[in-house]
């Protein structure tokens, strides 16, 4: 007789009935796995889920939510799948998406390689969300071919960032061999995992171990080593993936110095957790508290060589319509201008990703090969702060929905900061799109905003030079007439709107607004992120710098000092008005110092101050 007693555990037949010896061993194994601490998916956390409990009889939706740790239900006899159907595959993808959503911020915290931009969890989540959206229209009885096609297409079109593009290739490689079948056998799943591993490595120009690629290979090797059932296979793949994840700090010194595992690899492990849940009804991991992820100050240990990956400033991504034959020379061009290069796709459509200092060359290479679209350019140095602000709202703000009749010509403006958005709204902008220097909106974001205006003609104000190229793509993707006024700053956007006439045509508005924008001199204050030499002297990390269209124009150890030096350089005798836009980091004291400086040095100038709320830049200035 196998019996045991635990406080809070009700007696069940599973605990008291007569058993063979092997059955008693299974119960003891279940007790050990259920009631004892387990490592969870992050090996560097000693007790991610110290007292994990799970009822095999609970539906997955309950298991994904909060699990009642006080009531532990003894496991019932477990049924496992011998093959995977199209419906099972969809369930695995949706479960994977749920896990990425719940673990997103944890994975973001782990992100220190190739650049510490804190977006791996977000990019992987957005990529899988695109897959889920592609699957949603399919009926419950959709064929394996339809499901696999949706997964491949959704991941390709929605891939975001380095990790998202690699995840896209892994998913495409995984489902490629499933299409002709109706059921996925253990042998087919093993072959598909190996195929996905090979394709992912071919997509990366310079593969690096200790990344998501290592986890994908380990999972494929684990599947190949498994014998017997499908559940044994997916568990072997998951366990080997976890072991490989724990080993990543030994492969990448930056991970070891920071005391973390690879972020992309941590995200991929969740795919195998999802498969184990669907196939073997295994419990899903709970995300540990974000504050439990401690990232050590690794920068002090680093000594980057010139042109190290982490020194490359911009991330450039776009979809590329190009003949497959032209992709080899395209890869060669990109290899010479950057790193962290991932190119996935085929049959005339490619998703391309690079980290580089040469934005123009990266885009021109696409033009030489074919037609780049949905271009995204991200400033990696500033991404963490601005990404947090952008994520707090949707790409198109909810208040952008208008109930008033659409004018003949509407304006779409890219804004950063809630206060800035309110000012644009008051000047007549119909639809706002959130974005800025580092978090550039995609072409799709701008297309959606243009369509939402309801007008037959639209003017776009990009308000940043990095967004202009993306904005120029919109006109060819919508039925409306679209013109772009090439504003490079928020204050230029304000000035352009002074000439906006909703009853005039888009070309007429564009001409007048361009002329109006040239009448303002723009300036801004921000903090230096690294040492450099400028025409006005040495700049050290932490210094406050004043910027204009000509570059760095002032350096000081205080915000007010840098602002005053900048304004002294920019204001000319003919100027009459200075507009101050306060952002994060501004203060009433600093604003007062700036206005007092202007009153003393330029008494003929009027001053207006507004709250903008923009991140990274405590002050924007518009001088007219």
N, C-alpha and C positions, 0 to 999 in steps of 0.2 A: 504494500500500500504506500503510495507517494503522498505525503501530506506536508504542509507547512502553514504557519500562522503568522500574519503580519497585521499590525495595527492599521485600521482603516481599510483593510481589504476584506470584502465580504466573502464568506465561504462559497465555493462554486464546485460543480461536478468535476471541473477540470483539475481541481486540487485534491480530490478525495477518491477518485475512482481507481480501480486496479489498473496497473500498467505493466507492460513489458519493460525490460531494462533499457532498451534503446529509447523508449518513450520517456522514461524518467530522465535520461540524459538530455533530451530535447527540452523538457520542462525546465531543467536546471540552466540550460543555455539561455532559454527565454528569460528566466529570472535574472540571470547575469546581465544580459543585454538590455533588459527593461528597467531594472531597478538600480543599477550601478551607474556611476558617472561615465559619460562618453565624451570624446574629444570634440565632437561637432565637426564642421567643415573647415574650421580655422585651427590648424595644429598648434599655433603659437599661444592659443588660449587654453589654459589647462582644464577649465571646467565650463565649457560653453553651455552645456545643458546638464547640470549635475545630476538631477533626478528625473530624467526623461521618462515619461510614461505615455503609452499610446494604446488605444483600444483598436484592435484589428477589425472590430465590427463597426467602428465609427466611419461615417462617410468622409471623403477627402476634404470637403469644404470645412468640416468641423476640425479636422486634423490640422488644416492650415491656419486656423484661428488659434485662439488661446486654448491650451490644453490644461485641463483641470489636474493639477499635480497632487491634489489631496485624494482624489478618487482614482485608484489604479484598478483597472479591470483586467482580470486574467485573460490571456489570449485564447481565442477559440481556434478550432482547426482552420488553418489558412489555406485558401485556394489560390493558386498562382497560374499565370498564363503560360501556355506552351508556345504560342506564337503571338505576334502583334497584328491587329487589324488596323485599317485606316482610322477607325474611331479611336483605338488605343493610341495611335500616333498623335492624333489631335489632342487627346487628353494629356499626353506627355508634354506637348508643346505648351498647352495652357497652364499646366502645373509648373513647368520651367519658368514661364512668364510670371506667375505668382511668386515664385521663389526669388526671382531677380528683383521684383518690386519690393519685397520685404527686406532684401539684403542690399539694396542699392546703395544706401548711405554707408554701410559697412565696407562694401567694396570700394566706394569712392575714397574712404579714409585710407585704404591700403595702397592707393595708387601713387607710386613714386617712380615708376619706370614705364616708358622711356623718358617721360617728363612728369614732374609732380603736379599735374593739372587737375587732379581730383575729379575726373569725369568718367572713369572706366565703368563704374556701376551704372551711371546714367546712360552712357552710350550703348552698353549691352542691353539695358532695359528698353531703350527706344528702338533698338534693332529688332528685338523679339516682339515688341508691341506692333511693329509693322507686319510681322508674320501673323500675329493673332488677328489683326484687322483684315488681312488677305483671306484668312480662313473663315471669318465670320459669315460671309454670304453663302458659303457652301452648305448644302443640306446635310442632315444627319446621316444620310445614306451615301454620301459622296464617295467616289471610288478612290483607291489608293493613288492612282495617277493624278487625279484632281487635287488631292491633299498634298502630295509631294510637289506638284507644280506651284501651288500656292505658297508653300514653305520656301521654295527656291526663289520665286519671284519676289515675295514679300521681304525676304532677308536681303536680297540684292538691292532693291529700291530703297529700303529703309536703313541700311547699314550706316552707323555713325561712329566716327573716330576709328583709331587703329584697332582697338579690341572688337568693335562692332563689325568692321569689315572682315576680320579674321573669323569671327563667329559666323558671319554670313557664309563664308567659304566652307566652313566645317559643316554647317547645316545643308548646304547645297550638295556637298560631297556625300553626306550621310544618306540623303533621300534619293540620290541619283539612281542607285541600283534598286530602290524599292518600286519604282514606277510600274514596271511590267507585271508586278505580282499583285496578289490579293491578300497574302499573309506574309509576315516577316518571320522567318525561321531563325534559330540561333546561328546557323551557318551564314545566312545572308546578313544578319546584323553584324557579325564579326567582320565579314568582308567589307561591309559599308563603313565601319569605324576605321578600318585600315585605309580605305579609299579616301575618306575625309581627311585623315592625317596627311596623306601624300599631297592631296590638292591644296591643303592649307599651307604646307611648306613651299609648294611651287608658287603660291601667290605672294609670298614674302620675299622681297629681293635679297635681303640679308637676314636669314633666320637666326634667332638668338635663343639659346637654351636658358631654361629658368623662367620661361614665359608660358603663355597659354598653349604654345606649340608643344612644349614638353608634356603638359598634362594630356593633350589630345593623343600623343604617341603612347604614353603610359596606359591610357584607357584602352587603346587598340590592342596593346600587348597583353593587358589583363584579360580582355575578351578572348584573345587567341589561346591563352593558357587555360581557360576554363573548360571543364568537361561536364557533360550532362545537360541540365535543364536551362531554359532561358533565364530563369531567376538567378541561377548560379553564374551565368554569363554577365548579366548586368551588375550583379554585386561584385564580381571580380573586376570589371571595368571601373566601377566606382571606387573600390578599395585601392586599386593601383593608382587611380587619379589622385586620391587623397594622399597617398605616399609620395607621389611625384610633387604635389603641391607643398608638402612639408619639406621637401628637399630643395625647393627653388632658392632659398637664401644661400645655399651652398654653391649654387650655380651663378648667381648674380650678386656681386659684393654690395651693391647699393641696397638690395633687400636685406642683407644681413646687417648692415650698418643701421638701417632704419628699424630693424626688428620686426619685419612683416614678411608675409608670403606674397607671391605675385597676385595682383588684383584680377587680371584677366583669367588666370588659372582658377582662382577662387570662384569666379562666376561660372566657368565651364563645369566645375565639379557639381554645381547645382543641376545641370542637365542630367547627370547620371543619378543624382538623388531623385529627380523626377521619374526617370525610367524605372528605378528600383521601387518607387511608390506604385507606379502603374502595373508593373509586371509582378512584383512580389509583395505588394501591399506593405512595404516598409514605411516606417514613420518618416515624415519630412522634417528636416532640420529647422530649428527656430533661429532667427537672426539674433546674435548677441547684441547687447547694448552698444551703441556707437562709441560711447565714452570708454568702453572697455578695450578699444583698439588703441593702443599707445604706439605712436610713431616716434621713434627717437630722432634727435636732431642729427641727421646724417650729413648735412651739407658741410659741416665743419671737417668731416673726414675726406670729403671728395676733393680731387684735384683734376678738374676736367681739362683735357687737352683742347686746344683751339679746334673749333668745328665739331666738338662732341655733340651727340644727339641732343643732349639737354641744352646746348647753346643755340640750337636752331629755333628761331622765334615763331614761325608761323606754321599752322597746320592748314593744308589746302586739300579739299575734297571736292570731287564732282563725279557725276555720271557722264560717261563718254560713249557717244554713238560712233563707232569706228569699226572698220573691217578688221577681222582677227589678224590678218597678215601685217597690219600696221602696228601691232602692239609691241613687237620686239624692238623696233627702233624707238618707240615711245618709252619703253622701260629703260633703254640705254641712256636716253636724254635725262630722264628723271634720276637715274643712278649717279649722274654727274652733278646734280644740284641739290641733293638732300639725302635724307635717311628715313627710317621707319616707313618704308615704301611697301604698300600692299595694294595689289591690283587683282580684282576678282571679276568673274563674269565670263562671257563668251557669246557666240552667235550674234555679234554686232553690238552688244551692250555691256559696258564695263563700269565697275565702281572703283574709283582710284583715290588713293590716300598717300600723302607725303608730308613730312616735316622739312621745312626749307626756310632759307632767308630770301629766296628769289621768287616772290609771288608771280611776277610777270612771266618769268621763264616757265614756271610750272603750268600756268594757264595756256601760254603760247604753244607748249608741247602738245596739249590737247587739241588746239586749233589745227596744228599741222597734221595730226592723226585723224581728226574727224570733227565732231560737234560736241563740245563740252556743255553740260547744262546742270542746273541745280548746284551751282558753284558755292562752296562754303569756305570762308577764310577766317581762321581763328588765331588771335594773338595769344600764344601759349603762356607768355609771361604774366598776363593779367587775367587769365581765364577763371581762376578759382573764385575771386571776389565777385566778378561780374556774373559768372554762371549762377551763383547763389541767388542774385537778384532776379535774373531772367527766369529761373525755375519757379519762382514764387508765383508767376502768372503765366497764362497761356501765351503763345506766340502772338495771337491777336487778342487784345484785351476784351473782356466781356462787355465793357461799356462802349466798345467800338460799334456794337449793333445799333443801328439808327432806326427810329420810327418815322422820322421826317422824310418827306419825298427827296429823292436823290437829285442833286443839281446837275446841270449839263456836264460840268467838270468837277470831279472830286479830287481831294488830295489824300494820299497815303504817306505817312511819315514814320520813319524808324526812330524810336526814342529810347532813352535810357534814364530811368528815374521817374517816379510817379508824379512829382511836381512838374518835371519837364513835360510829361504827357498832358497834364492839365493846361499848361500854357499853350501847347500846340492845339489842343482842343478848342481853347478860347479864340485862337486865331483862325479857326475855320477848318481844321483838319477833320476829315470824316472817319478815317480808320487809322489806328495806331498799331504798330508792330514793335514788339520789344526786341531790343538788340543793341549792339554797340561795338566798341573797339575790339573786344575779344570774343564776344558771343554774337557772331554775325547770323542774322536770319537766313534761312535757306530760300532758294527760288520759290519753292512750294509755299512757304510762309507768305511771301509777297504776292504770289498768284492768288492765294486764298483771300488776302486783304483787298486786292484790286477787285476781285469778283464780288466781295461783300459790299462794296460801295454802292452798287446798283446803278452807277453812272455809265454812260456809254464812252466817256472820255475820263482819263485819270492821269494825274501828275504824281510822280513818286519823288519824295525827298529822302535820299539815303542817309544824309547827315554824317557820313563817314566815308573816307576814300576807299576803305576796304570793302564797302558794301555796294559801291557803284557798279562794279562788274556784274554782281549778282542781279541788281536792279535792271540792268540793260537786257537781261535775258527774258524778262517778264512779257514784253510786248509780243513776242513770237508765240507765247503759250496761252494767250487769252483772245477773246473776240473783240475786246474793247480797244480803243486807241489809247496807247500809253506813251507818255514822254517822261524823261528823267531829268530833273534839275540837279546838276552835279554838286550838291552841297557837301562840304567836307567836315562840317561841324554843326553842333546844335544851334549856335547863334547865327550861322549862315542860314539855317532853316527858318529861324524866326524872321530874319530880314527878308527872305524870299517871300514869306507869307504876307508881308505888307503889300505886295503887289498882286495878290491872288484875287481873281474875279470869277466866282462860280458860274457866271453866265457866259464867259468867254470860252473859246475852244482850248483844248489841251496845248496845241502848239503856240497859240497866242499867250496863254498863261506861262508856258515855259520860257518864252522870250522875255516877258516882263519880270518874271521871278528871278531868272538868271541875272538880269541887270540889277535888280534890287539887292541880290545877295552879294554883288561885288562892292557894295557901298559899306559893308561892315568889315571891320578888322577883328579877327577872332583870336582869343588867347585862352590858355588854361593852365592850371597849376596841378601838379601831381608829384608823387614821390619816386625817386630813382630806385630801381631794383638791382642795379649793379654799377660798378665803377666804370667810368668812361672819360674820354677827353672831348671837349667841345670847343667851339670858337670863343666861348665866354669863360673858359677855364675848366679845371678838373671837376668832375662830378663823382661823388662817392655814394655808395649804397646808403640810403636813408636821407640823403639831401632832398630838399624841395626844389623843384625846377619849374620855371615858367616857359611854356611852349607857345610858338606861333606857327604859321604855315612854313616859316623858314627854319624850324627846328628849335633847339634850346636857345633861349634868349636871356635867361636869368637863372642864377643858382644861389640858394641861401639855406641856412640851417633852420629857418622857420617858414611857416606857410605865409604869414603876412609879409615877411621880408621878400620872399620870392615873388609874391603877387605885386608888391610895390615896385620892385625892380622891373618886372615885366611891363607893367602899365607905364612906367616912366619911359621905357624904350618904345612902346607902341603908340602912345598918344601924341598927336601932332597938333599944331595951332588951329587947324581947321575943324578939329573934332569938337562935337557939342554934347554927346551923350555917351555914358558908359553904363551898360547893363551888366549886373552881377547876378550870376546863377549859383546859388549855394548848393553844394553836394555833401555827401558823407565826408566827415572830417572837418567841415567848416564849423565855426562857432560864432556866437554874437560878438565876442571880444575881437576875433580876427576880422570879422566884417567891419566892426567899428574902426579898427586900425586902418583898414584899407580905405574906407570912406573919408577918414580924417586926413590920410595922406593925399587923396585926390583933392580935397578942399584946400589944402595948403599949397600943393604944387600946380593944380589946374583949376583955379577958381571959376573959369568960364564953362566948365563941364558940369552938366547935370548927371545925377547918379540915380539909378533905379536898382533895387535889390529884390530878387525873387527866390523862393525855395524850389530847387530842382530835384534834390534827392538822388542825384546820379552817384554811382559808386566810383571809387578810384580817383576821382577828380574833385577836390574840395571846392574849387571855383572854376567856373567858366566866365569869360568876359567877352562882351560884344561892344566894340567901339565904333561910333558913327559920327 
